[in-house]
Amino acid sequence: MLSQWITATGALLFLILGALHFRLTVADMKAPKHFVPEKRELLEEMKATRIAMRKDVKNFWLSYLGFHLSHSIGVIFYALAVLYCALARPDILYDMHVRLALVVVGAAYVLIARTFWFVIPLAVSGLGVSLIAVGMALGYS
């Protein structure tokens, strides 16, 4: 069904974003260069500082990388959930609340991208959630 493939294509865009983000974060664990501050001396400060709310955290840089890893996993999980529903269990998407929840989560990523990130994740997540919404509107109502 065309609606399933449109929805899956939107989910695939999120999967690519999440997997790429995960890969870049893991690379930064070995040789920081992707998510580092422009002022390189600030990276050393991040490594020498702990976050204020937790004294048992090793340093701010590791906390920052941990956030990036958990964010990546969240995007990947979202994409896989949409893919699963679209391709393996489309019957789940006949529930309007499930469709709405999946579109709202995708739209939240778009709003976060617009506020905090840069143009590539904004454009790709915007296209992804648009495809997800269109696919769901065409085939599951």
C-alpha positions as a Markdown table, in Angstrom:
| # | Residue | x | y | z |
|---|---|---|---|---|
| 1 | Met | 0.0 | 0.0 | 0.0 |
| 2 | Leu | 1.4 | 3.4 | -1.0 |
| 3 | Ser | 0.6 | 5.0 | 2.4 |
| 4 | Gln | 2.7 | 2.4 | 4.1 |
| 5 | Trp | 5.7 | 3.2 | 1.9 |
| 6 | Ile | 5.3 | 7.0 | 2.3 |
| 7 | Thr | 5.1 | 6.6 | 6.1 |
| 8 | Ala | 8.2 | 4.2 | 6.1 |
| 9 | Thr | 10.2 | 6.7 | 3.9 |
| 10 | Gly | 9.6 | 9.4 | 6.5 |
| 11 | Ala | 10.6 | 7.1 | 9.3 |
| 12 | Leu | 13.7 | 6.1 | 7.3 |
| 13 | Leu | 14.8 | 9.7 | 7.2 |
| 14 | Phe | 14.7 | 9.9 | 11.0 |
| 15 | Leu | 16.6 | 6.6 | 11.2 |
| 16 | Ile | 19.3 | 8.0 | 9.0 |
| 17 | Leu | 19.6 | 11.1 | 11.2 |
| 18 | Gly | 19.7 | 9.1 | 14.4 |
| 19 | Ala | 22.2 | 6.6 | 13.1 |
| 20 | Leu | 24.5 | 9.3 | 11.8 |
| 21 | His | 24.2 | 11.2 | 15.0 |
| 22 | Phe | 25.1 | 8.1 | 16.9 |
| 23 | Arg | 28.1 | 7.4 | 14.7 |
| 24 | Leu | 29.5 | 10.9 | 15.1 |
| 25 | Thr | 29.0 | 10.8 | 18.8 |
| 26 | Val | 30.9 | 7.5 | 19.1 |
| 27 | Ala | 33.6 | 8.9 | 17.0 |
| 28 | Asp | 33.9 | 11.9 | 19.3 |
| 29 | Met | 34.4 | 9.6 | 22.2 |
| 30 | Lys | 37.7 | 8.5 | 20.6 |
| 31 | Ala | 38.8 | 11.7 | 18.8 |
| 32 | Pro | 36.6 | 14.7 | 19.5 |
| 33 | Lys | 35.9 | 16.8 | 16.4 |
| 34 | His | 32.2 | 16.8 | 15.5 |
| 35 | Phe | 30.4 | 18.1 | 18.6 |
| 36 | Val | 33.3 | 20.1 | 20.1 |
| 37 | Pro | 33.1 | 23.8 | 20.7 |
| 38 | Glu | 34.5 | 26.1 | 18.1 |
| 39 | Lys | 36.9 | 27.4 | 20.8 |
| 40 | Arg | 39.0 | 24.4 | 21.4 |
| 41 | Glu | 40.2 | 25.5 | 24.8 |
| 42 | Leu | 36.6 | 25.2 | 25.9 |
| 43 | Leu | 36.7 | 21.5 | 25.3 |
| 44 | Glu | 39.5 | 21.2 | 27.9 |
| 45 | Glu | 37.3 | 23.2 | 30.3 |
| 46 | Met | 34.4 | 20.8 | 29.7 |
| 47 | Lys | 36.7 | 17.9 | 30.4 |
| 48 | Ala | 37.9 | 19.6 | 33.6 |
| 49 | Thr | 34.4 | 20.5 | 34.9 |
| 50 | Arg | 31.5 | 18.5 | 36.3 |
| 51 | Ile | 27.9 | 19.5 | 36.0 |
| 52 | Ala | 26.6 | 21.3 | 39.1 |
| 53 | Met | 23.7 | 19.0 | 39.9 |
| 54 | Arg | 25.8 | 15.8 | 40.1 |
| 55 | Lys | 29.2 | 15.6 | 41.7 |
| 56 | Asp | 29.6 | 12.0 | 40.9 |
| 57 | Val | 29.7 | 12.6 | 37.1 |
| 58 | Lys | 33.2 | 12.3 | 35.6 |
| 59 | Asn | 33.1 | 15.5 | 33.6 |
| 60 | Phe | 30.9 | 17.8 | 31.6 |
| 61 | Trp | 32.3 | 16.5 | 28.3 |
| 62 | Leu | 31.3 | 12.9 | 29.1 |
| 63 | Ser | 27.8 | 14.1 | 30.3 |
| 64 | Tyr | 27.5 | 16.0 | 27.0 |
| 65 | Leu | 28.4 | 12.9 | 25.0 |
| 66 | Gly | 26.0 | 10.8 | 27.0 |
| 67 | Phe | 23.2 | 13.2 | 26.2 |
| 68 | His | 24.1 | 12.9 | 22.5 |
| 69 | Leu | 24.1 | 9.1 | 22.7 |
| 70 | Ser | 20.7 | 8.9 | 24.5 |
| 71 | His | 19.3 | 11.4 | 22.0 |
| 72 | Ser | 20.5 | 9.3 | 19.1 |
| 73 | Ile | 18.9 | 6.2 | 20.6 |
| 74 | Gly | 15.7 | 8.1 | 21.1 |
| 75 | Val | 15.5 | 9.2 | 17.4 |
| 76 | Ile | 16.5 | 5.6 | 16.3 |
| 77 | Phe | 13.8 | 4.1 | 18.5 |
| 78 | Tyr | 11.2 | 6.6 | 17.2 |
| 79 | Ala | 12.1 | 5.7 | 13.6 |
| 80 | Leu | 12.0 | 2.0 | 14.2 |
| 81 | Ala | 8.6 | 2.3 | 16.0 |
| 82 | Val | 7.1 | 4.1 | 13.0 |
| 83 | Leu | 8.7 | 1.6 | 10.5 |
| 84 | Tyr | 7.4 | -1.3 | 12.5 |
| 85 | Cys | 3.9 | 0.2 | 12.6 |
| 86 | Ala | 4.0 | 1.1 | 8.9 |
| 87 | Leu | 5.4 | -2.1 | 7.5 |
| 88 | Ala | 4.9 | -5.0 | 10.0 |
| 89 | Arg | 1.7 | -3.9 | 11.9 |
| 90 | Pro | -0.2 | -1.3 | 9.9 |
| 91 | Asp | -3.3 | -2.3 | 11.9 |
| 92 | Ile | -1.9 | -0.4 | 14.8 |
| 93 | Leu | -2.1 | 2.8 | 12.8 |
| 94 | Tyr | -5.9 | 2.6 | 12.5 |
| 95 | Asp | -5.9 | 3.9 | 16.1 |
| 96 | Met | -6.1 | 7.7 | 15.6 |
| 97 | His | -4.3 | 8.2 | 19.0 |
| 98 | Val | -1.3 | 6.2 | 17.8 |
| 99 | Arg | -1.1 | 8.2 | 14.6 |
| 100 | Leu | -1.4 | 11.4 | 16.4 |
| 101 | Ala | 1.3 | 10.5 | 18.9 |
| 102 | Leu | 3.7 | 9.5 | 16.2 |
| 103 | Val | 3.2 | 12.7 | 14.3 |
| 104 | Val | 3.5 | 14.8 | 17.4 |
| 105 | Val | 6.8 | 13.2 | 18.4 |
| 106 | Gly | 8.1 | 13.9 | 14.9 |
| 107 | Ala | 6.9 | 17.4 | 15.0 |
| 108 | Ala | 8.6 | 17.9 | 18.4 |
| 109 | Tyr | 11.9 | 16.9 | 16.8 |
| 110 | Val | 11.2 | 19.6 | 14.1 |
| 111 | Leu | 10.5 | 22.2 | 16.7 |
| 112 | Ile | 13.6 | 21.2 | 18.7 |
| 113 | Ala | 15.7 | 21.3 | 15.5 |
| 114 | Arg | 14.4 | 24.8 | 14.6 |
| 115 | Thr | 15.2 | 26.1 | 18.1 |
| 116 | Phe | 18.5 | 24.4 | 19.0 |
| 117 | Trp | 20.1 | 22.7 | 16.0 |
| 118 | Phe | 21.0 | 23.7 | 12.4 |
| 119 | Val | 19.4 | 23.5 | 9.0 |
| 120 | Ile | 20.2 | 19.9 | 8.0 |
| 121 | Pro | 18.4 | 18.2 | 10.9 |
| 122 | Leu | 15.6 | 20.8 | 10.5 |
| 123 | Ala | 15.1 | 20.1 | 6.9 |
| 124 | Val | 15.4 | 16.3 | 7.1 |
| 125 | Ser | 13.1 | 16.0 | 10.2 |
| 126 | Gly | 10.6 | 18.4 | 8.6 |
| 127 | Leu | 10.5 | 16.3 | 5.5 |
| 128 | Gly | 10.4 | 13.1 | 7.5 |
| 129 | Val | 7.4 | 14.1 | 9.7 |
| 130 | Ser | 5.6 | 15.5 | 6.7 |
| 131 | Leu | 5.9 | 12.1 | 4.9 |
| 132 | Ile | 4.8 | 10.3 | 8.0 |
| 133 | Ala | 1.8 | 12.6 | 8.4 |
| 134 | Val | 0.8 | 12.3 | 4.7 |
| 135 | Gly | 1.2 | 8.6 | 4.7 |
| 136 | Met | -0.9 | 8.2 | 7.8 |
| 137 | Ala | -3.6 | 10.6 | 6.4 |
| 138 | Leu | -3.8 | 8.7 | 3.1 |
| 139 | Gly | -4.1 | 5.2 | 4.4 |
| 140 | Tyr | -5.2 | 4.7 | 8.0 |
| 141 | Ser | -8.2 | 6.9 | 8.6 |
